[in-house]
Amino acid sequence: MYFQFATLLALTLGLLLVNFFEPGKVMSLTLPAETDVSGITSKAINVKDFISHIIPKSVFEAMANNDILPIVVFSIFFGIAAGAMGEKGKKIVEAFDTVSHIMFKVTNYVMAFAPFGVFGAIAAVVAKQGLGVINGYLYLIATFYGGLLFFGFVILGLICFVLKIKFVDLLKHVKEPILLAFSTASSESAFPKTVEALEKFGCSNRIISFVLPLGYSFNLDGSIMYMAFATQFIAQAYGMDLSVSQQITMLLMLLVTSKGMAGVPRASLVVIAGMLATFKIPEAGLLLLLGIDQILDMGRSATNVIGNAVATAVVSKWEKEI
């Protein structure tokens, strides 16, 4: 319920921002021809494909492809079966718990080299696109980042205030994973650090180990907000005015289709491509965003981490474990 509530808030804010500031109409853009190809697979979204996708053919295939939702579905069935085994099931649970802590330690070793990787990633973007790309899209970047800041600090802050969760203290604990997600443009890279930070904040491992992985499938607030924002931005750029009913339909579709999206760079673009195909918006419009997607992705990845940290704290509060 909380994930759907937060998703609805993020989607609504994204649509309100793009409709109020109208970056697609205000900015002078050189539009790609409708026949141009972005290189991102687009496919109209339907319920049948979504349902068949969440049932994994092989859990190892899902892991290799970074498909979070099929892994979560498998994990739930595996957990139920392990619980039904009683004492025998405890052995495998304890073994996997040990493996998870080993993997966190391995991740900490890898993260020691993160600054070098971040430097290389950002240097590559600047070298390919040049600093000039930022100037041309400054209005769009400022509008979107303003929305992220409003959602991350005002809306989530109000949720914490209502539930009497120390929001500033929570931010202090998760500042390292937030910076890591921002610099790598990947919220998944910050997952182990987020777990450690939430444990130090006071959330129990029982809640964290259940809510946080689910959050990475169901509660990527920054990415979800971007989907609504970007789809309407491209429609505006091509002079297509989506009606209120169409935008509500888009919002409802994104409530479902955004689930299971990987928290890695460019994952949002795949969902956006599907939305463009559904509403007959030129798929070439994605080319308008590819040049600055790395910059936008940094902000939405950091917001994803804040959103999932707050979600974990909220459930911990409801369960009286914080």
TIVOZA-416292 format. One record per residue (C-alpha): residue number from 1; x, y, z. Coordinates in steps of 0.5 Angstrom, whole numbers. Layout:
BEGIN
+-----+-------+-------+-------+
!   i !     u !     v !     w !
+-----+-------+-------+-------+
! NUM !     X !     Y !     Z !
...
+-----+-------+-------+-------+
END
This chain:
BEGIN
+-----+-------+-------+-------+
!   i !     u !     v !     w !
+-----+-------+-------+-------+
!   1 !     0 !     0 !     0 !
!   2 !     6 !     5 !     2 !
!   3 !     9 !     3 !    -5 !
!   4 !     3 !     5 !    -9 !
!   5 !     2 !    11 !    -5 !
!   6 !     9 !    14 !    -6 !
!   7 !     9 !    12 !   -13 !
!   8 !     2 !    15 !   -14 !
!   9 !     5 !    22 !   -11 !
!  10 !    12 !    21 !   -15 !
!  11 !     8 !    20 !   -22 !
!  12 !     3 !    26 !   -20 !
!  13 !     9 !    31 !   -19 !
!  14 !    12 !    29 !   -25 !
!  15 !     6 !    30 !   -29 !
!  16 !     4 !    37 !   -25 !
!  17 !    12 !    39 !   -26 !
!  18 !    12 !    38 !   -34 !
!  19 !     5 !    41 !   -35 !
!  20 !     6 !    47 !   -31 !
!  21 !    13 !    49 !   -34 !
!  22 !    12 !    46 !   -41 !
!  23 !    20 !    45 !   -42 !
!  24 !    18 !    41 !   -49 !
!  25 !    14 !    48 !   -51 !
!  26 !    19 !    53 !   -48 !
!  27 !    26 !    50 !   -50 !
!  28 !    28 !    51 !   -57 !
!  29 !    30 !    44 !   -60 !
!  30 !    32 !    41 !   -66 !
!  31 !    27 !    35 !   -67 !
!  32 !    30 !    28 !   -69 !
!  33 !    26 !    26 !   -75 !
!  34 !    20 !    21 !   -73 !
!  35 !    24 !    16 !   -77 !
!  36 !    30 !    16 !   -73 !
!  37 !    32 !    10 !   -69 !
!  38 !    34 !    11 !   -61 !
!  39 !    37 !     4 !   -61 !
!  40 !    32 !     3 !   -55 !
!  41 !    27 !    -3 !   -56 !
!  42 !    20 !     0 !   -56 !
!  43 !    14 !    -4 !   -55 !
!  44 !     7 !    -3 !   -53 !
!  45 !     5 !    -5 !   -46 !
!  46 !     0 !   -10 !   -45 !
!  47 !    -2 !   -14 !   -38 !
!  48 !     0 !   -21 !   -41 !
!  49 !     7 !   -19 !   -42 !
!  50 !     8 !   -16 !   -35 !
!  51 !     5 !   -22 !   -32 !
!  52 !     9 !   -27 !   -36 !
!  53 !    15 !   -23 !   -35 !
!  54 !    14 !   -23 !   -27 !
!  55 !    14 !   -31 !   -27 !
!  56 !    22 !   -33 !   -28 !
!  57 !    24 !   -38 !   -33 !
!  58 !    30 !   -39 !   -29 !
!  59 !    32 !   -35 !   -23 !
!  60 !    39 !   -36 !   -25 !
!  61 !    37 !   -32 !   -32 !
!  62 !    33 !   -27 !   -28 !
!  63 !    39 !   -26 !   -24 !
!  64 !    44 !   -25 !   -30 !
!  65 !    39 !   -20 !   -33 !
!  66 !    38 !   -16 !   -27 !
!  67 !    31 !   -17 !   -27 !
!  68 !    29 !   -16 !   -20 !
!  69 !    21 !   -17 !   -20 !
!  70 !    22 !   -25 !   -22 !
!  71 !    28 !   -26 !   -17 !
!  72 !    23 !   -23 !   -12 !
!  73 !    17 !   -27 !   -14 !
!  74 !    22 !   -33 !   -14 !
!  75 !    25 !   -31 !    -7 !
!  76 !    18 !   -31 !    -4 !
!  77 !    16 !   -38 !    -6 !
!  78 !    23 !   -41 !    -4 !
!  79 !    22 !   -37 !     3 !
!  80 !    15 !   -40 !     4 !
!  81 !    18 !   -47 !     2 !
!  82 !    24 !   -46 !     7 !
!  83 !    19 !   -44 !    13 !
!  84 !    15 !   -50 !    11 !
!  85 !    21 !   -55 !    12 !
!  86 !    21 !   -52 !    20 !
!  87 !    28 !   -54 !    23 !
!  88 !    31 !   -57 !    16 !
!  89 !    29 !   -50 !    13 !
!  90 !    33 !   -46 !    18 !
!  91 !    39 !   -49 !    16 !
!  92 !    39 !   -46 !     9 !
!  93 !    36 !   -40 !    11 !
!  94 !    42 !   -39 !    16 !
!  95 !    47 !   -41 !    10 !
!  96 !    44 !   -36 !     5 !
!  97 !    44 !   -30 !    11 !
!  98 !    52 !   -32 !    12 !
!  99 !    53 !   -32 !     4 !
! 100 !    49 !   -25 !     4 !
! 101 !    54 !   -22 !     9 !
! 102 !    60 !   -25 !     5 !
! 103 !    57 !   -21 !    -1 !
! 104 !    56 !   -15 !     3 !
! 105 !    64 !   -15 !     5 !
! 106 !    66 !   -17 !    -3 !
! 107 !    62 !   -10 !    -5 !
! 108 !    65 !    -6 !     1 !
! 109 !    72 !    -8 !    -3 !
! 110 !    69 !    -6 !    -9 !
! 111 !    67 !     0 !    -7 !
! 112 !    74 !     2 !    -5 !
! 113 !    75 !     3 !   -12 !
! 114 !    68 !     7 !   -13 !
! 115 !    72 !    14 !   -14 !
! 116 !    76 !    12 !   -20 !
! 117 !    70 !     9 !   -23 !
! 118 !    66 !    15 !   -22 !
! 119 !    71 !    19 !   -25 !
! 120 !    72 !    15 !   -31 !
! 121 !    64 !    15 !   -32 !
! 122 !    63 !    22 !   -31 !
! 123 !    70 !    24 !   -36 !
! 124 !    67 !    19 !   -41 !
! 125 !    60 !    23 !   -41 !
! 126 !    64 !    30 !   -42 !
! 127 !    68 !    27 !   -47 !
! 128 !    63 !    25 !   -51 !
! 129 !    57 !    30 !   -50 !
! 130 !    62 !    36 !   -48 !
! 131 !    60 !    41 !   -43 !
! 132 !    55 !    45 !   -48 !
! 133 !    50 !    40 !   -48 !
! 134 !    48 !    42 !   -41 !
! 135 !    47 !    49 !   -43 !
! 136 !    42 !    47 !   -48 !
! 137 !    38 !    43 !   -43 !
! 138 !    39 !    48 !   -37 !
! 139 !    32 !    49 !   -37 !
! 140 !    30 !    42 !   -37 !
! 141 !    35 !    40 !   -32 !
! 142 !    33 !    45 !   -27 !
! 143 !    26 !    44 !   -27 !
! 144 !    27 !    36 !   -26 !
! 145 !    32 !    37 !   -21 !
! 146 !    27 !    42 !   -17 !
! 147 !    22 !    37 !   -17 !
! 148 !    27 !    31 !   -15 !
! 149 !    29 !    36 !    -9 !
! 150 !    21 !    38 !    -7 !
! 151 !    20 !    30 !    -7 !
! 152 !    26 !    28 !    -4 !
! 153 !    26 !    33 !     2 !
! 154 !    19 !    36 !     2 !
! 155 !    14 !    30 !     1 !
! 156 !    18 !    25 !     4 !
! 157 !    20 !    30 !    10 !
! 158 !    12 !    31 !    11 !
! 159 !    11 !    23 !    11 !
! 160 !    17 !    22 !    16 !
! 161 !    14 !    28 !    20 !
! 162 !     7 !    25 !    21 !
! 163 !    10 !    19 !    23 !
! 164 !    14 !    22 !    28 !
! 165 !    21 !    19 !    24 !
! 166 !    27 !    23 !    25 !
! 167 !    28 !    25 !    18 !
! 168 !    34 !    29 !    18 !
! 169 !    37 !    24 !    23 !
! 170 !    35 !    19 !    17 !
! 171 !    39 !    23 !    12 !
! 172 !    45 !    23 !    16 !
! 173 !    45 !    16 !    16 !
! 174 !    44 !    15 !     9 !
! 175 !    48 !    20 !     6 !
! 176 !    54 !    16 !     4 !
! 177 !    49 !    11 !    -1 !
! 178 !    46 !    17 !    -3 !
! 179 !    52 !    20 !    -6 !
! 180 !    54 !    13 !    -8 !
! 181 !    48 !    13 !   -12 !
! 182 !    48 !    20 !   -15 !
! 183 !    56 !    19 !   -17 !
! 184 !    55 !    12 !   -21 !
! 185 !    47 !    14 !   -23 !
! 186 !    45 !     7 !   -20 !
! 187 !    41 !     6 !   -14 !
! 188 !    43 !    -2 !   -14 !
! 189 !    50 !     0 !   -13 !
! 190 !    48 !     3 !    -6 !
! 191 !    44 !    -3 !    -4 !
! 192 !    49 !    -6 !     1 !
! 193 !    51 !     1 !     4 !
! 194 !    44 !     3 !     5 !
! 195 !    43 !    -4 !     9 !
! 196 !    48 !    -2 !    14 !
! 197 !    46 !     5 !    14 !
! 198 !    39 !     3 !    16 !
! 199 !    41 !    -2 !    21 !
! 200 !    45 !     4 !    24 !
! 201 !    39 !     8 !    24 !
! 202 !    35 !     3 !    28 !
! 203 !    31 !    -1 !    23 !
! 204 !    31 !    -8 !    25 !
! 205 !    35 !   -13 !    20 !
! 206 !    28 !   -17 !    19 !
! 207 !    24 !   -11 !    16 !
! 208 !    30 !    -8 !    12 !
! 209 !    31 !   -15 !     9 !
! 210 !    24 !   -15 !     7 !
! 211 !    22 !    -8 !     5 !
! 212 !    29 !    -6 !     2 !
! 213 !    29 !   -11 !    -4 !
! 214 !    22 !   -10 !    -5 !
! 215 !    23 !    -3 !    -6 !
! 216 !    28 !    -4 !   -11 !
! 217 !    22 !    -7 !   -15 !
! 218 !    16 !    -3 !   -13 !
! 219 !    19 !     4 !   -10 !
! 220 !    24 !     7 !   -15 !
! 221 !    21 !    14 !   -14 !
! 222 !    26 !    18 !   -18 !
! 223 !    26 !    14 !   -24 !
! 224 !    18 !    13 !   -23 !
! 225 !    17 !    21 !   -23 !
! 226 !    22 !    21 !   -29 !
! 227 !    18 !    17 !   -33 !
! 228 !    12 !    21 !   -33 !
! 229 !    16 !    27 !   -34 !
! 230 !    20 !    25 !   -40 !
! 231 !    14 !    22 !   -44 !
! 232 !    10 !    28 !   -43 !
! 233 !    16 !    32 !   -45 !
! 234 !    17 !    29 !   -51 !
! 235 !    10 !    29 !   -53 !
! 236 !    10 !    37 !   -52 !
! 237 !    16 !    37 !   -56 !
! 238 !    13 !    34 !   -62 !
! 239 !     7 !    39 !   -61 !
! 240 !     2 !    33 !   -58 !
! 241 !    -2 !    35 !   -53 !
! 242 !    -5 !    29 !   -49 !
! 243 !   -11 !    30 !   -46 !
! 244 !   -13 !    30 !   -38 !
! 245 !   -16 !    23 !   -39 !
! 246 !   -10 !    20 !   -43 !
! 247 !    -5 !    23 !   -38 !
! 248 !    -9 !    20 !   -33 !
! 249 !    -9 !    13 !   -37 !
! 250 !    -1 !    14 !   -37 !
! 251 !    -1 !    15 !   -30 !
! 252 !    -5 !     9 !   -28 !
! 253 !    -1 !     5 !   -33 !
! 254 !     6 !     7 !   -30 !
! 255 !     3 !     5 !   -23 !
! 256 !     4 !    -2 !   -26 !
! 257 !     9 !    -2 !   -31 !
! 258 !    14 !     1 !   -27 !
! 259 !    14 !    -5 !   -22 !
! 260 !    20 !    -9 !   -23 !
! 261 !    25 !    -4 !   -27 !
! 262 !    32 !    -5 !   -25 !
! 263 !    35 !     1 !   -21 !
! 264 !    41 !     1 !   -26 !
! 265 !    43 !     7 !   -31 !
! 266 !    38 !     7 !   -37 !
! 267 !    33 !     3 !   -34 !
! 268 !    28 !     8 !   -34 !
! 269 !    29 !     9 !   -42 !
! 270 !    26 !     2 !   -44 !
! 271 !    19 !     3 !   -40 !
! 272 !    19 !    10 !   -43 !
! 273 !    20 !     7 !   -50 !
! 274 !    14 !     3 !   -49 !
! 275 !    10 !     9 !   -46 !
! 276 !    11 !    12 !   -53 !
! 277 !     9 !     6 !   -57 !
! 278 !     3 !     6 !   -53 !
! 279 !     1 !    13 !   -54 !
! 280 !     3 !    14 !   -61 !
! 281 !     9 !    19 !   -59 !
! 282 !    15 !    19 !   -64 !
! 283 !    20 !    14 !   -61 !
! 284 !    25 !    18 !   -64 !
! 285 !    24 !    23 !   -59 !
! 286 !    28 !    19 !   -54 !
! 287 !    34 !    22 !   -58 !
! 288 !    32 !    29 !   -54 !
! 289 !    34 !    26 !   -48 !
! 290 !    40 !    21 !   -49 !
! 291 !    45 !    26 !   -49 !
! 292 !    43 !    29 !   -42 !
! 293 !    40 !    22 !   -39 !
! 294 !    47 !    21 !   -35 !
! 295 !    46 !    28 !   -31 !
! 296 !    38 !    26 !   -30 !
! 297 !    40 !    19 !   -28 !
! 298 !    44 !    21 !   -23 !
! 299 !    39 !    25 !   -19 !
! 300 !    33 !    20 !   -20 !
! 301 !    38 !    15 !   -17 !
! 302 !    40 !    19 !   -11 !
! 303 !    32 !    20 !   -10 !
! 304 !    31 !    12 !   -11 !
! 305 !    35 !    11 !    -5 !
! 306 !    32 !    17 !     0 !
! 307 !    25 !    14 !    -2 !
! 308 !    27 !     7 !     0 !
! 309 !    30 !     9 !     6 !
! 310 !    24 !    13 !     8 !
! 311 !    20 !     7 !     6 !
! 312 !    24 !     2 !    10 !
! 313 !    23 !     7 !    16 !
! 314 !    16 !     8 !    15 !
! 315 !    15 !     0 !    15 !
! 316 !    19 !    -1 !    21 !
! 317 !    15 !     5 !    25 !
! 318 !     9 !     1 !    23 !
! 319 !    11 !    -5 !    26 !
! 320 !    14 !    -2 !    32 !
! 321 !    21 !    -4 !    31 !
! 322 !    24 !     3 !    31 !
+-----+-------+-------+-------+
END
